[in-house]
Amino acid sequence: MLGACDAGGGEQPAAGASASPSPATGTLEQLAAKAGCEPDVQTDAEEIRQANCATGDGKYVLATFATDRGQREWINEANDYGGSYLVGRRWVAVGDDKAVEALRGRLGGAVETASPHHQGGTGGDGGSEEGHQGHHGS
């Protein structure tokens, strides 16, 4: 269901690269501290906590989830917009490739990439697009 781009579907480092650490766990603040950022919390709800972060490697969004299902649903919706995602246990970091790769070295996790789906206009998921807020370029 997730759009991972590596052929093996798992966390396999590129030839010559070292494996990332085991995926980190913890609260939004604990993950941000491991990543080296001071989180600017934007969403503080029971099911999701989300913060903007910035380090020397770039800007990114860090989100933590109360449930695995909530994380899966968030990723499925976010995949419609494309981008690179670093995915751990009940957390996701979203940013440009440089930021995501740097975070992987600190937090572990699996890098997933997605192509934007909105441009095709077919809406193969049956109309879930109405619930999206913050469309870009509409």
C-alpha positions, 0 to 999 in steps of 0.5 A, spaced: 500 500 500 505 504 501 509 507 495 516 505 497 521 506 491 527 501 493 526 494 489 526 490 495 521 493 499 525 494 505 531 498 509 537 496 504 542 501 504 546 503 497 552 499 495 558 501 500 553 505 504 552 503 512 546 501 514 541 506 518 540 505 525 534 502 528 528 506 527 528 511 533 522 511 538 519 516 542 515 523 543 515 528 538 520 532 542 524 526 544 525 525 536 526 532 535 532 532 540 535 526 537 534 529 530 537 536 533 532 540 532 527 545 536 520 543 534 515 548 532 509 544 534 503 546 529 498 540 531 497 537 538 492 533 537 490 526 541 491 522 534 497 526 531 502 531 533 506 535 528 512 540 528 516 544 523 523 543 524 530 546 521 537 544 521 543 545 517 541 539 513 534 543 511 527 544 513 522 538 514 516 536 518 516 531 523 509 528 525 508 522 531 501 518 531 497 515 536 496 509 532 499 505 526 493 505 522 493 513 523 500 513 521 498 509 515 492 513 513 496 519 513 502 517 509 497 514 504 494 521 503 500 524 503 503 520 498 498 524 493 502 530 493 509 526 492 515 527 496 520 524 500 518 521 507 522 518 512 518 512 516 519 510 523 514 506 528 509 511 529 512 517 526 514 520 519 519 526 517 517 529 510 522 534 507 527 534 501 532 529 499 538 532 503 534 533 509 531 526 509 537 522 508 541 526 514 535 525 518 535 517 516 542 517 519 540 520 526 533 517 527 533 510 522 527 508 519 525 507 511 525 512 506 519 512 501 518 517 495 512 518 492 510 521 485 504 526 485 498 523 483 493 530 483 496 532 476 493 526 472 486 528 474 483 520 475 482 520 482 483 512 482 482 512 490 474 514 489 474 521 491 478 522 497 481 528 495 475 533 498 478 532 505 485 535 503 486 541 505 492 546 503 492 544 496 498 547 492 497 550 485 489 549 485 
